[in-house]
Amino acid sequence: MSQDKTAAKKHDRILILILLALALAMGIGYALAHRTPAVRAEVTIDGRVVQVLDLSKDQEVTIQGVRDGTNHLVISGGEIWCSQASCPDQVCVHQGKQSRDGDIIVCLPNLMIVQIIGEK
């Protein structure tokens, strides 16, 4: 019986090592694929593109979401972030500055998604 437990522990450790190696490889792959600097940000409200913002120009815009919700977006130094939002949870504000291809800012209560797009 104790041999079975020892073999199971050994197999568990091997499985854990394989999963960690796989996670590390996927993380490195993601980081390498998303090294492209951002060029623009597409703002969608409820699935419709409402604005395309050039990230090379410093600016501030207020986006009108659904149910009279608003999000204040700031672009500076090639980065974009949500500085203020009317939503109660403020998750979009806490997502911080985004500047890489594939990054997103999401505000679910206002149905706003900002997708960062890099050079092709």
ZIFEN-V113838 format. One record per residue. N is the residue number from 1. RES is the residue in one small letter. SS is DSSP state (h for helix, s for strand, l for the rest). PHI is phi in degrees with one decimal (none if undefined). Layout:
# ZIFEN-V113838
n=N res=RES ss=SS phi=PHI
n=N res=RES ss=SS phi=PHI
This chain:
# ZIFEN-V113838
n=1 res=m ss=l phi=none
n=2 res=s ss=h phi=-68.1
n=3 res=q ss=h phi=-67.3
n=4 res=d ss=h phi=-63.3
n=5 res=k ss=h phi=-65.4
n=6 res=t ss=h phi=-65.0
n=7 res=a ss=h phi=-65.7
n=8 res=a ss=h phi=-64.6
n=9 res=k ss=h phi=-63.0
n=10 res=k ss=h phi=-63.7
n=11 res=h ss=h phi=-65.4
n=12 res=d ss=h phi=-62.3
n=13 res=r ss=h phi=-64.9
n=14 res=i ss=h phi=-63.6
n=15 res=l ss=h phi=-61.7
n=16 res=i ss=h phi=-62.4
n=17 res=l ss=h phi=-63.9
n=18 res=i ss=h phi=-63.9
n=19 res=l ss=h phi=-64.4
n=20 res=l ss=h phi=-64.9
n=21 res=a ss=h phi=-64.3
n=22 res=l ss=h phi=-64.6
n=23 res=a ss=h phi=-63.3
n=24 res=l ss=h phi=-63.1
n=25 res=a ss=h phi=-63.1
n=26 res=m ss=h phi=-67.2
n=27 res=g ss=h phi=-64.2
n=28 res=i ss=h phi=-65.6
n=29 res=g ss=h phi=-61.2
n=30 res=y ss=h phi=-63.9
n=31 res=a ss=h phi=-62.8
n=32 res=l ss=h phi=-70.1
n=33 res=a ss=h phi=-73.9
n=34 res=h ss=l phi=-113.4
n=35 res=r ss=l phi=-86.8
n=36 res=t ss=l phi=-65.6
n=37 res=p ss=s phi=-66.0
n=38 res=a ss=s phi=-74.4
n=39 res=v ss=s phi=-115.3
n=40 res=r ss=s phi=-147.9
n=41 res=a ss=s phi=-129.0
n=42 res=e ss=s phi=-99.0
n=43 res=v ss=s phi=-101.4
n=44 res=t ss=s phi=-118.1
n=45 res=i ss=s phi=-121.4
n=46 res=d ss=l phi=52.8
n=47 res=g ss=l phi=86.7
n=48 res=r ss=s phi=-106.3
n=49 res=v ss=s phi=-69.4
n=50 res=v ss=s phi=-107.4
n=51 res=q ss=s phi=-161.3
n=52 res=v ss=s phi=-118.9
n=53 res=l ss=s phi=-109.2
n=54 res=d ss=s phi=-83.0
n=55 res=l ss=l phi=-81.2
n=56 res=s ss=l phi=-86.0
n=57 res=k ss=l phi=-111.5
n=58 res=d ss=l phi=-67.9
n=59 res=q ss=s phi=-162.9
n=60 res=e ss=s phi=-132.1
n=61 res=v ss=s phi=-135.5
n=62 res=t ss=s phi=-109.7
n=63 res=i ss=s phi=-102.0
n=64 res=q ss=s phi=-87.1
n=65 res=g ss=l phi=-92.2
n=66 res=v ss=h phi=-79.8
n=67 res=r ss=h phi=52.0
n=68 res=d ss=h phi=61.0
n=69 res=g ss=l phi=-81.7
n=70 res=t ss=s phi=-132.7
n=71 res=n ss=s phi=-132.8
n=72 res=h ss=s phi=-101.1
n=73 res=l ss=s phi=-101.9
n=74 res=v ss=s phi=-120.3
n=75 res=i ss=s phi=-118.9
n=76 res=s ss=s phi=-154.8
n=77 res=g ss=l phi=61.7
n=78 res=g ss=l phi=80.8
n=79 res=e ss=s phi=-115.4
n=80 res=i ss=s phi=-129.2
n=81 res=w ss=s phi=-152.8
n=82 res=c ss=s phi=-96.7
n=83 res=s ss=s phi=-88.2
n=84 res=q ss=s phi=-146.5
n=85 res=a ss=s phi=-150.7
n=86 res=s ss=l phi=-85.0
n=87 res=c ss=l phi=-73.2
n=88 res=p ss=l phi=-73.4
n=89 res=d ss=l phi=-88.0
n=90 res=q ss=l phi=60.7
n=91 res=v ss=h phi=-61.5
n=92 res=c ss=h phi=-62.4
n=93 res=v ss=h phi=-69.7
n=94 res=h ss=h phi=-79.1
n=95 res=q ss=l phi=-70.7
n=96 res=g ss=l phi=78.1
n=97 res=k ss=l phi=-79.0
n=98 res=q ss=s phi=-121.1
n=99 res=s ss=l phi=-150.1
n=100 res=r ss=s phi=-114.4
n=101 res=d ss=l phi=-54.2
n=102 res=g ss=l phi=95.3
n=103 res=d ss=l phi=-67.5
n=104 res=i ss=s phi=-139.6
n=105 res=i ss=s phi=-122.4
n=106 res=v ss=s phi=-126.6
n=107 res=c ss=s phi=-125.2
n=108 res=l ss=l phi=-64.9
n=109 res=p ss=l phi=-60.1
n=110 res=n ss=l phi=-95.4
n=111 res=l ss=l phi=55.4
n=112 res=m ss=s phi=-106.1
n=113 res=i ss=s phi=-129.8
n=114 res=v ss=s phi=-111.8
n=115 res=q ss=s phi=-105.4
n=116 res=i ss=s phi=-87.7
n=117 res=i ss=s phi=-122.6
n=118 res=g ss=s phi=-96.4
n=119 res=e ss=l phi=-69.9
n=120 res=k ss=l phi=-97.8
